[in-house]
Amino acid sequence: MNSSEIAKLVKKWRIALGLSQSQLGLITGTSSSYISYVESGKIVPSLEFSYKLELGLNLRNTEITRLRN
């Protein structure tokens, strides 16, 4: 699992879409604090949440989940 790559990808796409951490949290059904932890690499999102992030960020399916392996 590469938490730093996941962190960079999530933050990059969130900013590119003009979303705040709070907005992404609403889209994915979690808190802005959880998004912050993901973006800082403090946690690796679960497989289920990775799918939610991919949908919320309009990423190609499995882009984040691929980095979890």
N, C-alpha and C positions, 0 to 999 in steps of 0.2 A: 504494500500500500504506500502510495506516495502522497502524503498529506500536503506537502508544499506545492506539488503540481496541481492538485485539486484546488487548493486555496487560491493559487494564481488564476486558474481558469474561471472559477466562480466569480472572483472579484472583477476580472477583466470583462466578462460578459455582463455582469450586473451593471457595471459602469457604462459599458457600450450601449446598453438598453436604457440608460438614464434612470435606473431604479435605485432607490435607497435600500439599505438593509431592511428597514421596516416594511417597505413595499414588497421586497422579495419574500420576506417572512410571511406576509399576508397571502401572497400567491401560493406559497408552498405549505402553508398551514403551520408555521412555527414562529418563534420569536426572533426579533432582530439580534438578540444576544446569541442565539444558536447560529445564525448566519455569520455573525462576527467570529465565533469560535471556528467555524468551518474556514472562513477566509484567512484567519490567522494561522491555520494549520494545527490548532490545539486539539481538534478532533477530526476523525475521518467519518464522514456521514455514512449511515447505514445504507445497505443496498436499496431499501425502499425509499429512503429520503433522497438518494442519488437520482433515482428515477424522477422524483418530484422536482429536483433541481434542474434536470435536463429539460423537462417539460416547461418549467417556469422561465428558463433562460433560452428557450427555443434552440437548444443544442441537439445535434444529431444523437439519436438514441444510442446509448452505451458509451458516449464520450467520457463522462465522469466515471461510470461504472468500470470502464476499461482501466482507468487509472487506479482503481481500488485494488486491483490484482497485483 
